[in-house]
Amino acid sequence: MDAFTELLWNSLNPDNKVSLFVRYIDITTGAYETKIVNKNK
């Protein structure tokens, strides 16, 4: 999850980066994990 979030964040245009919301959902169990990245943090 962390590696995927970092890949997405680094793929965004730096001039347009504000925040990124990523959610991984296990369709078998319904369990989920959420990651939020903000440019200013």
Protein Blocks (a to p, Z undefined) as FASTA:
>chain_A
ZZmmmmmmmmpcfklgcbdcdddddfknopacdddddfkZZ
